[in-house]
Amino acid sequence: MATPSSKKTLMTLYSTGDCVYAHRVRFVLEEKAMEYQTIDVDLARKPEDLAELNPYNQVPTLVDRDLAIYESVLVMEYLDERFPHPPLIPVDPISRAKVRLALLRFDRDWFAPLFQPGFSPAQVEAAKEVVRSGFASLSTIFAQQRFLFGEEMTILDCALAPLLWRLPMLGITLPAAAQATTAYMERLFALDSFQRSLTSVEKAMR
Ligand SMILES: N[C@@H](CCC(=O)N[C@@H](CS)C(=O)NCC(=O)O)C(=O)O
């Protein structure tokens, strides 16, 4: 019989059905085969405790026992350290630094203009072209290796997959020559963990 002390406390993810950043975290949680519960936040009427847990009052916010952690990249890193299998961050310092720098660049140059407020329509259009040509030039990498950082999946792939999923919604079409990127994208989408990460809103995006 379960005693109070043996009861498992599920992690709680504050998420929305369409948030590209929360999608990253859902993907990592599924890749790690974690059990968790989701609080589906209505951003127009946020639950009061969200601001207590996260001073920025945003999703994704993950609560793991006494810890509330936010910022999708920090949450992905925390999950990888707390649940090391399968590993999603390389072990050597130089590779780790490279992965972190790439995440920073993708967030600033690709995600921010497309998913953050404060950008003009012209900046958004310019960012779409940057993303389209960026994924096209990554084709040379995907022609040689299965994932962005090598043969194993990393948090870089977990960060990019939700953007790739949203390309049709954003009106971004990959050029025909970017076949290897398209194959990479299909490989990610075919993963059980990715399929499980999708909310009903996201399922309807494609
Ligand atoms: N840099 C943050 C961005 C999170 C973010 O922008 N979340 C949006 C939803 S996709 C949000 O909570 N917006 C409501 C608000 O800022 O008040 C991350 O990577 O987690």
PDBQT file of the ligand as one rigid body, heavy atoms in Angstrom, charges set to zero:
ROOT
HETATM    1  N1  LIG A 301      12.530  33.085 -23.483  1.00  0.00    +0.000 N 
HETATM    2  C1  LIG A 301      11.363  32.391 -22.972  1.00  0.00    +0.000 C 
HETATM    3  C2  LIG A 301      10.158  32.812 -23.812  1.00  0.00    +0.000 C 
HETATM    4  C3  LIG A 301       8.843  32.325 -23.226  1.00  0.00    +0.000 C 
HETATM    5  C4  LIG A 301       7.648  33.027 -23.839  1.00  0.00    +0.000 C 
HETATM    6  O1  LIG A 301       7.790  33.957 -24.610  1.00  0.00    +0.000 OA
HETATM    7  N2  LIG A 301       6.443  32.525 -23.474  1.00  0.00    +0.000 N 
HETATM    8  C5  LIG A 301       5.234  33.145 -23.922  1.00  0.00    +0.000 C 
HETATM    9  C6  LIG A 301       4.282  32.126 -24.547  1.00  0.00    +0.000 C 
HETATM   10  S1  LIG A 301       4.982  31.328 -25.951  1.00  0.00    +0.000 SA
HETATM   11  C7  LIG A 301       4.491  33.746 -22.743  1.00  0.00    +0.000 C 
HETATM   12  O2  LIG A 301       4.439  33.163 -21.669  1.00  0.00    +0.000 OA
HETATM   13  N3  LIG A 301       3.907  34.908 -22.973  1.00  0.00    +0.000 N 
HETATM   14  C8  LIG A 301       3.089  35.587 -21.989  1.00  0.00    +0.000 C 
HETATM   15  C9  LIG A 301       3.763  36.790 -21.424  1.00  0.00    +0.000 C 
HETATM   16  O3  LIG A 301       4.932  37.062 -21.748  1.00  0.00    +0.000 OA
HETATM   17  O4  LIG A 301       3.118  37.475 -20.653  1.00  0.00    +0.000 OA
HETATM   18  C10 LIG A 301      11.615  30.893 -23.025  1.00  0.00    +0.000 C 
HETATM   19  O5  LIG A 301      12.493  30.445 -23.795  1.00  0.00    +0.000 OA
HETATM   20  O6  LIG A 301      10.994  30.149 -22.266  1.00  0.00    +0.000 OA
ENDROOT
TORSDOF 0
